[in-house]
């Protein structure tokens, strides 16, 4: 357990450091912009996962520290994307992200409460939709097929956190009548996208190896979906971060291929 706690805390710090460094730089390519916009989608679900963990008083992976880092990174990334945006359509989509974010941030900064969880989930789902729209607009405006692959790979990061956040809320005792529907939809989207990534012409040996690793980790969520048992939050937290870390590496490799 101590090994998992140390490892997960280390990964959180690593992600935050990498994200902050990227946000501080000027975006030089559409691949970088799509990657960063795509991370915003993932952050919405990661924040919800952390919020639930804190609310359950579960300290595995230091969710309190992670939530602070991710909240700061979301703001930094949004500023970088706003500076990058030139087209009216992209600017408009980012304005919607900014509007919803300004309503959501105060809830995240307050002490987590069961009574606020459903409201926060609603806000973060709206923020996810707006962030997804912004990512798609950036990718579409580029006219490059490579940007589409970056978008798909980046979305897998979000889906890993979405599957985890849905389970976290369930374990916390939040009654969501659409839980099964949302989970099935997220898992189906993940599996479909994974099969598409496996066939991508940009794949090299390293990417293929990482995709196999993701497939093994995803099997855990497939088992959970078939089981009636309740899984411990720390295990869900770890498995979702395993997928997140690996898909972040895969997405970065696609970005590198797009820029060279």
DRENMARKE-39717 format. One record per residue (C-alpha): residue number from 1; x, y, z; residue in one letter. Coordinates in steps of 0.05 Angstrom, whole numbers. Each point is the difference from the previous one (the first is absolute). Layout:
<pts>
<pt><k>NUM</k><x>X</x><y>Y</y><z>Z</z><r>a</r></pt>
...
</pts>
This chain:
<pts>
<pt><k>1</k><x>0</x><y>0</y><z>0</z><r>x</r></pt>
<pt><k>2</k><x>57</x><y>47</y><z>18</z><r>x</r></pt>
<pt><k>3</k><x>31</x><y>-14</y><z>-69</z><r>x</r></pt>
<pt><k>4</k><x>-65</x><y>17</y><z>-36</z><r>x</r></pt>
<pt><k>5</k><x>-8</x><y>64</y><z>41</z><r>x</r></pt>
<pt><k>6</k><x>70</x><y>24</y><z>-14</z><r>x</r></pt>
<pt><k>7</k><x>-5</x><y>-19</y><z>-74</z><r>x</r></pt>
<pt><k>8</k><x>-67</x><y>34</y><z>-11</z><r>x</r></pt>
<pt><k>9</k><x>21</x><y>64</y><z>36</z><r>x</r></pt>
<pt><k>10</k><x>63</x><y>1</y><z>-43</z><r>x</r></pt>
<pt><k>11</k><x>-40</x><y>-8</y><z>-64</z><r>x</r></pt>
<pt><k>12</k><x>-45</x><y>58</y><z>21</z><r>x</r></pt>
<pt><k>13</k><x>59</x><y>45</y><z>10</z><r>x</r></pt>
<pt><k>14</k><x>30</x><y>-23</y><z>-66</z><r>x</r></pt>
<pt><k>15</k><x>-65</x><y>15</y><z>-39</z><r>x</r></pt>
<pt><k>16</k><x>-7</x><y>68</y><z>33</z><r>x</r></pt>
<pt><k>17</k><x>72</x><y>20</y><z>-14</z><r>x</r></pt>
<pt><k>18</k><x>-6</x><y>-21</y><z>-73</z><r>x</r></pt>
<pt><k>19</k><x>-67</x><y>35</y><z>-9</z><r>x</r></pt>
<pt><k>20</k><x>22</x><y>65</y><z>32</z><r>x</r></pt>
<pt><k>21</k><x>63</x><y>1</y><z>-43</z><r>x</r></pt>
<pt><k>22</k><x>-41</x><y>-10</y><z>-63</z><r>x</r></pt>
<pt><k>23</k><x>-50</x><y>54</y><z>20</z><r>x</r></pt>
<pt><k>24</k><x>56</x><y>50</y><z>12</z><r>x</r></pt>
<pt><k>25</k><x>26</x><y>-10</y><z>-71</z><r>x</r></pt>
<pt><k>26</k><x>-30</x><y>29</y><z>-63</z><r>x</r></pt>
<pt><k>27</k><x>-38</x><y>-52</y><z>-39</z><r>x</r></pt>
<pt><k>28</k><x>39</x><y>-10</y><z>-65</z><r>x</r></pt>
<pt><k>29</k><x>-41</x><y>-52</y><z>-37</z><r>x</r></pt>
<pt><k>30</k><x>-72</x><y>-23</y><z>-8</z><r>x</r></pt>
<pt><k>31</k><x>21</x><y>-67</y><z>29</z><r>x</r></pt>
<pt><k>32</k><x>23</x><y>34</y><z>64</z><r>x</r></pt>
<pt><k>33</k><x>-65</x><y>41</y><z>3</z><r>x</r></pt>
<pt><k>34</k><x>-44</x><y>-62</y><z>-10</z><r>x</r></pt>
<pt><k>35</k><x>40</x><y>-37</y><z>52</z><r>x</r></pt>
<pt><k>36</k><x>-8</x><y>56</y><z>51</z><r>x</r></pt>
<pt><k>37</k><x>-74</x><y>11</y><z>-15</z><r>x</r></pt>
<pt><k>38</k><x>-10</x><y>-75</y><z>7</z><r>x</r></pt>
<pt><k>39</k><x>33</x><y>0</y><z>68</z><r>x</r></pt>
<pt><k>40</k><x>-53</x><y>49</y><z>23</z><r>x</r></pt>
<pt><k>41</k><x>-53</x><y>-53</y><z>-12</z><r>x</r></pt>
<pt><k>42</k><x>39</x><y>-49</y><z>43</z><r>x</r></pt>
<pt><k>43</k><x>9</x><y>51</y><z>55</z><r>x</r></pt>
<pt><k>44</k><x>-76</x><y>8</y><z>8</z><r>x</r></pt>
<pt><k>45</k><x>-7</x><y>-73</y><z>19</z><r>x</r></pt>
<pt><k>46</k><x>64</x><y>-3</y><z>40</z><r>x</r></pt>
<pt><k>47</k><x>-24</x><y>58</y><z>43</z><r>x</r></pt>
<pt><k>48</k><x>-65</x><y>-37</y><z>13</z><r>x</r></pt>
<pt><k>49</k><x>38</x><y>-63</y><z>19</z><r>x</r></pt>
<pt><k>50</k><x>45</x><y>39</y><z>48</z><r>x</r></pt>
<pt><k>51</k><x>-60</x><y>36</y><z>30</z><r>x</r></pt>
<pt><k>52</k><x>-34</x><y>-66</y><z>16</z><r>x</r></pt>
<pt><k>53</k><x>63</x><y>-30</y><z>29</z><r>x</r></pt>
<pt><k>54</k><x>9</x><y>61</y><z>46</z><r>x</r></pt>
<pt><k>55</k><x>-74</x><y>-4</y><z>19</z><r>x</r></pt>
<pt><k>56</k><x>9</x><y>-73</y><z>20</z><r>x</r></pt>
<pt><k>57</k><x>62</x><y>20</y><z>41</z><r>x</r></pt>
<pt><k>58</k><x>42</x><y>-47</y><z>-42</z><r>x</r></pt>
<pt><k>59</k><x>72</x><y>26</y><z>-5</z><r>x</r></pt>
<pt><k>60</k><x>27</x><y>-51</y><z>-50</z><r>x</r></pt>
<pt><k>61</k><x>41</x><y>37</y><z>-52</z><r>x</r></pt>
<pt><k>62</k><x>-10</x><y>66</y><z>36</z><r>x</r></pt>
<pt><k>63</k><x>-64</x><y>21</y><z>-36</z><r>x</r></pt>
<pt><k>64</k><x>-1</x><y>67</y><z>38</z><r>x</r></pt>
<pt><k>65</k><x>67</x><y>20</y><z>-28</z><r>x</r></pt>
<pt><k>66</k><x>-18</x><y>-28</y><z>-69</z><r>x</r></pt>
<pt><k>67</k><x>-65</x><y>41</y><z>-2</z><r>x</r></pt>
<pt><k>68</k><x>39</x><y>64</y><z>14</z><r>x</r></pt>
<pt><k>69</k><x>51</x><y>-15</y><z>-54</z><r>x</r></pt>
<pt><k>70</k><x>-52</x><y>-20</y><z>-52</z><r>x</r></pt>
<pt><k>71</k><x>-43</x><y>61</y><z>15</z><r>x</r></pt>
<pt><k>72</k><x>60</x><y>45</y><z>-11</z><r>x</r></pt>
<pt><k>73</k><x>20</x><y>-37</y><z>-63</z><r>x</r></pt>
<pt><k>74</k><x>-70</x><y>6</y><z>-29</z><r>x</r></pt>
<pt><k>75</k><x>3</x><y>76</y><z>9</z><r>x</r></pt>
<pt><k>76</k><x>70</x><y>4</y><z>-30</z><r>x</r></pt>
<pt><k>77</k><x>-19</x><y>-42</y><z>-60</z><r>x</r></pt>
<pt><k>78</k><x>-62</x><y>41</y><z>-12</z><r>x</r></pt>
<pt><k>79</k><x>41</x><y>64</y><z>-2</z><r>x</r></pt>
<pt><k>80</k><x>50</x><y>-32</y><z>-48</z><r>x</r></pt>
<pt><k>81</k><x>-56</x><y>-23</y><z>-46</z><r>x</r></pt>
<pt><k>82</k><x>-34</x><y>68</y><z>2</z><r>x</r></pt>
<pt><k>83</k><x>67</x><y>31</y><z>-21</z><r>x</r></pt>
<pt><k>84</k><x>7</x><y>-51</y><z>-56</z><r>x</r></pt>
<pt><k>85</k><x>-71</x><y>7</y><z>-29</z><r>x</r></pt>
<pt><k>86</k><x>-6</x><y>43</y><z>-62</z><r>x</r></pt>
<pt><k>87</k><x>-63</x><y>-25</y><z>-34</z><r>x</r></pt>
<pt><k>88</k><x>-68</x><y>27</y><z>24</z><r>x</r></pt>
<pt><k>89</k><x>-29</x><y>-70</y><z>8</z><r>x</r></pt>
<pt><k>90</k><x>56</x><y>-23</y><z>46</z><r>x</r></pt>
<pt><k>91</k><x>-2</x><y>64</y><z>40</z><r>x</r></pt>
<pt><k>92</k><x>-75</x><y>-8</y><z>9</z><r>x</r></pt>
<pt><k>93</k><x>7</x><y>-72</y><z>25</z><r>x</r></pt>
<pt><k>94</k><x>54</x><y>21</y><z>49</z><r>x</r></pt>
<pt><k>95</k><x>-44</x><y>56</y><z>26</z><r>x</r></pt>
<pt><k>96</k><x>-52</x><y>-53</y><z>18</z><r>x</r></pt>
<pt><k>97</k><x>54</x><y>-40</y><z>36</z><r>x</r></pt>
<pt><k>98</k><x>20</x><y>63</y><z>39</z><r>x</r></pt>
<pt><k>99</k><x>-73</x><y>14</y><z>19</z><r>x</r></pt>
<pt><k>100</k><x>-13</x><y>-69</y><z>28</z><r>x</r></pt>
<pt><k>101</k><x>68</x><y>-3</y><z>33</z><r>x</r></pt>
<pt><k>102</k><x>-13</x><y>65</y><z>39</z><r>x</r></pt>
<pt><k>103</k><x>-64</x><y>-33</y><z>28</z><r>x</r></pt>
<pt><k>104</k><x>34</x><y>-66</y><z>17</z><r>x</r></pt>
<pt><k>105</k><x>66</x><y>22</y><z>31</z><r>x</r></pt>
<pt><k>106</k><x>-31</x><y>27</y><z>66</z><r>x</r></pt>
<pt><k>107</k><x>-32</x><y>-68</y><z>13</z><r>x</r></pt>
<pt><k>108</k><x>66</x><y>-36</y><z>-10</z><r>x</r></pt>
<pt><k>109</k><x>35</x><y>49</y><z>47</z><r>x</r></pt>
<pt><k>110</k><x>-50</x><y>-12</y><z>57</z><r>x</r></pt>
<pt><k>111</k><x>0</x><y>-60</y><z>47</z><r>x</r></pt>
<pt><k>112</k><x>-29</x><y>-60</y><z>-37</z><r>x</r></pt>
<pt><k>113</k><x>-71</x><y>-18</y><z>22</z><r>x</r></pt>
<pt><k>114</k><x>-47</x><y>-56</y><z>-21</z><r>x</r></pt>
<pt><k>115</k><x>-55</x><y>53</y><z>-8</z><r>x</r></pt>
<pt><k>116</k><x>42</x><y>36</y><z>-53</z><r>x</r></pt>
<pt><k>117</k><x>24</x><y>-61</y><z>-38</z><r>x</r></pt>
<pt><k>118</k><x>-59</x><y>-5</y><z>-49</z><r>x</r></pt>
<pt><k>119</k><x>4</x><y>74</y><z>-16</z><r>x</r></pt>
<pt><k>120</k><x>75</x><y>-4</y><z>-11</z><r>x</r></pt>
<pt><k>121</k><x>-8</x><y>-61</y><z>-45</z><r>x</r></pt>
<pt><k>122</k><x>-51</x><y>39</y><z>-42</z><r>x</r></pt>
<pt><k>123</k><x>47</x><y>60</y><z>-6</z><r>x</r></pt>
<pt><k>124</k><x>60</x><y>-43</y><z>-17</z><r>x</r></pt>
<pt><k>125</k><x>-39</x><y>-39</y><z>-52</z><r>x</r></pt>
<pt><k>126</k><x>-19</x><y>66</y><z>-32</z><r>x</r></pt>
<pt><k>127</k><x>73</x><y>22</y><z>3</z><r>x</r></pt>
<pt><k>128</k><x>20</x><y>-66</y><z>-32</z><r>x</r></pt>
<pt><k>129</k><x>-49</x><y>11</y><z>-57</z><r>x</r></pt>
<pt><k>130</k><x>25</x><y>71</y><z>-11</z><r>x</r></pt>
<pt><k>131</k><x>73</x><y>-22</y><z>3</z><r>x</r></pt>
<pt><k>132</k><x>-14</x><y>-57</y><z>-49</z><r>x</r></pt>
<pt><k>133</k><x>-32</x><y>49</y><z>-48</z><r>x</r></pt>
<pt><k>134</k><x>61</x><y>46</y><z>4</z><r>x</r></pt>
<pt><k>135</k><x>47</x><y>-59</y><z>-13</z><r>x</r></pt>
<pt><k>136</k><x>-40</x><y>-23</y><z>-60</z><r>x</r></pt>
<pt><k>137</k><x>-2</x><y>70</y><z>-30</z><r>x</r></pt>
<pt><k>138</k><x>75</x><y>8</y><z>6</z><r>x</r></pt>
<pt><k>139</k><x>11</x><y>-69</y><z>-31</z><r>x</r></pt>
<pt><k>140</k><x>-50</x><y>12</y><z>-57</z><r>x</r></pt>
<pt><k>141</k><x>27</x><y>69</y><z>-17</z><r>x</r></pt>
<pt><k>142</k><x>69</x><y>-29</y><z>-9</z><r>x</r></pt>
<pt><k>143</k><x>-23</x><y>-45</y><z>-57</z><r>x</r></pt>
<pt><k>144</k><x>54</x><y>-50</y><z>20</z><r>x</r></pt>
<pt><k>145</k><x>-17</x><y>-74</y><z>10</z><r>x</r></pt>
<pt><k>146</k><x>58</x><y>-4</y><z>50</z><r>x</r></pt>
<pt><k>147</k><x>-38</x><y>49</y><z>46</z><r>x</r></pt>
<pt><k>148</k><x>-59</x><y>-48</y><z>0</z><r>x</r></pt>
<pt><k>149</k><x>43</x><y>-56</y><z>27</z><r>x</r></pt>
<pt><k>150</k><x>27</x><y>46</y><z>54</z><r>x</r></pt>
<pt><k>151</k><x>-72</x><y>17</y><z>18</z><r>x</r></pt>
<pt><k>152</k><x>-21</x><y>-73</y><z>4</z><r>x</r></pt>
<pt><k>153</k><x>60</x><y>-21</y><z>42</z><r>x</r></pt>
<pt><k>154</k><x>-8</x><y>60</y><z>45</z><r>x</r></pt>
<pt><k>155</k><x>-73</x><y>-16</y><z>11</z><r>x</r></pt>
<pt><k>156</k><x>19</x><y>-68</y><z>28</z><r>x</r></pt>
<pt><k>157</k><x>33</x><y>37</y><z>59</z><r>x</r></pt>
<pt><k>158</k><x>-67</x><y>33</y><z>15</z><r>x</r></pt>
<pt><k>159</k><x>-38</x><y>-66</y><z>-5</z><r>x</r></pt>
<pt><k>160</k><x>47</x><y>-33</y><z>50</z><r>x</r></pt>
<pt><k>161</k><x>-16</x><y>54</y><z>50</z><r>x</r></pt>
<pt><k>162</k><x>-74</x><y>0</y><z>-16</z><r>x</r></pt>
<pt><k>163</k><x>-7</x><y>-75</y><z>14</z><r>x</r></pt>
<pt><k>164</k><x>36</x><y>11</y><z>65</z><r>x</r></pt>
<pt><k>165</k><x>-39</x><y>62</y><z>22</z><r>x</r></pt>
<pt><k>166</k><x>-67</x><y>-36</y><z>-13</z><r>x</r></pt>
<pt><k>167</k><x>22</x><y>-57</y><z>45</z><r>x</r></pt>
<pt><k>168</k><x>26</x><y>47</y><z>53</z><r>x</r></pt>
<pt><k>169</k><x>-67</x><y>35</y><z>5</z><r>x</r></pt>
<pt><k>170</k><x>-35</x><y>-67</y><z>5</z><r>x</r></pt>
<pt><k>171</k><x>46</x><y>-23</y><z>56</z><r>x</r></pt>
<pt><k>172</k><x>-11</x><y>67</y><z>35</z><r>x</r></pt>
<pt><k>173</k><x>-75</x><y>-13</y><z>0</z><r>x</r></pt>
<pt><k>174</k><x>-22</x><y>49</y><z>-54</z><r>x</r></pt>
<pt><k>175</k><x>-63</x><y>-28</y><z>-33</z><r>x</r></pt>
<pt><k>176</k><x>5</x><y>13</y><z>-74</z><r>x</r></pt>
<pt><k>177</k><x>-58</x><y>-33</y><z>-38</z><r>x</r></pt>
<pt><k>178</k><x>40</x><y>4</y><z>-64</z><r>x</r></pt>
<pt><k>179</k><x>64</x><y>-31</y><z>30</z><r>x</r></pt>
<pt><k>180</k><x>-3</x><y>-65</y><z>-41</z><r>x</r></pt>
<pt><k>181</k><x>-18</x><y>37</y><z>-64</z><r>x</r></pt>
<pt><k>182</k><x>58</x><y>50</y><z>8</z><r>x</r></pt>
<pt><k>183</k><x>50</x><y>-55</y><z>18</z><r>x</r></pt>
<pt><k>184</k><x>-21</x><y>-45</y><z>-58</z><r>x</r></pt>
<pt><k>185</k><x>6</x><y>59</y><z>-48</z><r>x</r></pt>
<pt><k>186</k><x>69</x><y>19</y><z>26</z><r>x</r></pt>
<pt><k>187</k><x>25</x><y>-72</y><z>-4</z><r>x</r></pt>
<pt><k>188</k><x>-27</x><y>-11</y><z>-70</z><r>x</r></pt>
<pt><k>189</k><x>32</x><y>65</y><z>-24</z><r>x</r></pt>
<pt><k>190</k><x>66</x><y>-20</y><z>31</z><r>x</r></pt>
<pt><k>191</k><x>0</x><y>-69</y><z>-32</z><r>x</r></pt>
<pt><k>192</k><x>-21</x><y>26</y><z>-69</z><r>x</r></pt>
<pt><k>193</k><x>54</x><y>54</y><z>1</z><r>x</r></pt>
<pt><k>194</k><x>52</x><y>-49</y><z>24</z><r>x</r></pt>
<pt><k>195</k><x>-13</x><y>-46</y><z>-59</z><r>x</r></pt>
<pt><k>196</k><x>7</x><y>59</y><z>-47</z><r>x</r></pt>
<pt><k>197</k><x>66</x><y>22</y><z>31</z><r>x</r></pt>
<pt><k>198</k><x>28</x><y>-70</y><z>-7</z><r>x</r></pt>
<pt><k>199</k><x>-9</x><y>7</y><z>-76</z><r>x</r></pt>
<pt><k>200</k><x>29</x><y>71</y><z>-5</z><r>x</r></pt>
<pt><k>201</k><x>55</x><y>5</y><z>-54</z><r>x</r></pt>
<pt><k>202</k><x>41</x><y>45</y><z>47</z><r>x</r></pt>
<pt><k>203</k><x>11</x><y>-58</y><z>48</z><r>x</r></pt>
<pt><k>204</k><x>71</x><y>-23</y><z>14</z><r>x</r></pt>
<pt><k>205</k><x>24</x><y>-56</y><z>46</z><r>x</r></pt>
<pt><k>206</k><x>0</x><y>44</y><z>62</z><r>x</r></pt>
<pt><k>207</k><x>-72</x><y>23</y><z>-13</z><r>x</r></pt>
<pt><k>208</k><x>-24</x><y>-71</y><z>-12</z><r>x</r></pt>
<pt><k>209</k><x>33</x><y>-23</y><z>65</z><r>x</r></pt>
<pt><k>210</k><x>-34</x><y>55</y><z>39</z><r>x</r></pt>
<pt><k>211</k><x>-68</x><y>-14</y><z>-32</z><r>x</r></pt>
<pt><k>212</k><x>6</x><y>-73</y><z>23</z><r>x</r></pt>
<pt><k>213</k><x>15</x><y>24</y><z>70</z><r>x</r></pt>
<pt><k>214</k><x>-62</x><y>44</y><z>-1</z><r>x</r></pt>
<pt><k>215</k><x>-42</x><y>-59</y><z>-24</z><r>x</r></pt>
<pt><k>216</k><x>22</x><y>-41</y><z>61</z><r>x</r></pt>
<pt><k>217</k><x>-18</x><y>57</y><z>48</z><r>x</r></pt>
<pt><k>218</k><x>-67</x><y>11</y><z>-34</z><r>x</r></pt>
<pt><k>219</k><x>-18</x><y>-73</y><z>12</z><r>x</r></pt>
<pt><k>220</k><x>-5</x><y>19</y><z>74</z><r>x</r></pt>
<pt><k>221</k><x>-58</x><y>47</y><z>-15</z><r>x</r></pt>
<pt><k>222</k><x>-33</x><y>-52</y><z>-44</z><r>x</r></pt>
<pt><k>223</k><x>3</x><y>-49</y><z>59</z><r>x</r></pt>
<pt><k>224</k><x>-29</x><y>53</y><z>47</z><r>x</r></pt>
<pt><k>225</k><x>-57</x><y>14</y><z>-48</z><r>x</r></pt>
<pt><k>226</k><x>-19</x><y>-74</y><z>0</z><r>x</r></pt>
<pt><k>227</k><x>5</x><y>-8</y><z>76</z><r>x</r></pt>
<pt><k>228</k><x>-51</x><y>17</y><z>54</z><r>x</r></pt>
<pt><k>229</k><x>56</x><y>10</y><z>51</z><r>x</r></pt>
<pt><k>230</k><x>24</x><y>68</y><z>24</z><r>x</r></pt>
<pt><k>231</k><x>72</x><y>15</y><z>-17</z><r>x</r></pt>
<pt><k>232</k><x>45</x><y>39</y><z>47</z><r>x</r></pt>
<pt><k>233</k><x>12</x><y>73</y><z>-21</z><r>x</r></pt>
<pt><k>234</k><x>76</x><y>-6</y><z>4</z><r>x</r></pt>
<pt><k>235</k><x>0</x><y>-56</y><z>-52</z><r>x</r></pt>
<pt><k>236</k><x>-45</x><y>40</y><z>-47</z><r>x</r></pt>
<pt><k>237</k><x>44</x><y>61</y><z>10</z><r>x</r></pt>
<pt><k>238</k><x>63</x><y>-39</y><z>-17</z><r>x</r></pt>
<pt><k>239</k><x>-27</x><y>-36</y><z>-62</z><r>x</r></pt>
<pt><k>240</k><x>-29</x><y>64</y><z>-29</z><r>x</r></pt>
<pt><k>241</k><x>67</x><y>35</y><z>10</z><r>x</r></pt>
<pt><k>242</k><x>37</x><y>-58</y><z>-33</z><r>x</r></pt>
<pt><k>243</k><x>-42</x><y>11</y><z>-63</z><r>x</r></pt>
<pt><k>244</k><x>6</x><y>75</y><z>5</z><r>x</r></pt>
<pt><k>245</k><x>76</x><y>-1</y><z>5</z><r>x</r></pt>
<pt><k>246</k><x>8</x><y>-49</y><z>-58</z><r>x</r></pt>
<pt><k>247</k><x>-49</x><y>36</y><z>-46</z><r>x</r></pt>
<pt><k>248</k><x>34</x><y>66</y><z>16</z><r>x</r></pt>
<pt><k>249</k><x>65</x><y>-30</y><z>-26</z><r>x</r></pt>
<pt><k>250</k><x>-35</x><y>-27</y><z>-62</z><r>x</r></pt>
<pt><k>251</k><x>-33</x><y>67</y><z>-14</z><r>x</r></pt>
<pt><k>252</k><x>67</x><y>36</y><z>6</z><r>x</r></pt>
<pt><k>253</k><x>32</x><y>-48</y><z>-49</z><r>x</r></pt>
<pt><k>254</k><x>-56</x><y>15</y><z>-50</z><r>x</r></pt>
<pt><k>255</k><x>12</x><y>75</y><z>10</z><r>x</r></pt>
<pt><k>256</k><x>74</x><y>-9</y><z>-13</z><r>x</r></pt>
<pt><k>257</k><x>-15</x><y>-38</y><z>-64</z><r>x</r></pt>
<pt><k>258</k><x>-48</x><y>56</y><z>-22</z><r>x</r></pt>
<pt><k>259</k><x>52</x><y>54</y><z>11</z><r>x</r></pt>
<pt><k>260</k><x>58</x><y>-35</y><z>-37</z><r>x</r></pt>
</pts>
